[in-house]
Structures are given as structure tokens and as C-alpha cells.
Amino acid sequence: MATELLAIYKTLDTQGTLCPLPVIRAQKAIQGIPVGEILEILATDDGSAGDIPAWTKNTGHSFIVHSHEQGIHRFLVKRQK
């Protein structure tokens, strides 16, 4: 899937925060977007590389992709419910 073609509905910048704040803020942010839309999450906490995918699995949202460049983790998550 070409992630550059996906339309991001909202970007959540959690850079500079540590666990569990990226997940807590992601949960709040995804509730504020329509079902079927994509939330982009930016984080600098290396723990988020495991935490965000686990959170999507536990909440039923779709984990699309994770990338890591220049110390910034980027996640795309699609709201499912």
C-alpha cells in the first residue's frame, strides 16, 4: 500500500512525551475523528514502536504502518469503530 496516497484526517504530535502519554493521547484523538478516517501519530518515545500497534490491536482499530526517521516514529491508524 502506498502510504503517501492515504488521506490523513488528523495529525497527533506526541513528540517529547513518554509512555503512556502517546497512547493516552492517541485514544482521545481517535475518538474525535470519524470512523474510517486515518490518524497520524508522531512520537519520539521508542516505546511507542510497540505500544501503538498493541493499542490498535486491543481497541480494534487498524494499524496501517510505522516508520522511523531522524528519531521520529510515525504511525498511521485507521479508526474502525
PyMOL commands that set and color helices and strands:
alter all, ss='L'
color gray80, all
select helices_A, chain A and resi 3-5+21-31+48-59
alter helices_A, ss='H'
color red, helices_A
select strands_A, chain A and resi 8-13+38-43+62-69+72-78
alter strands_A, ss='S'
color yellow, strands_A
deselect
rebuild
show_as cartoon
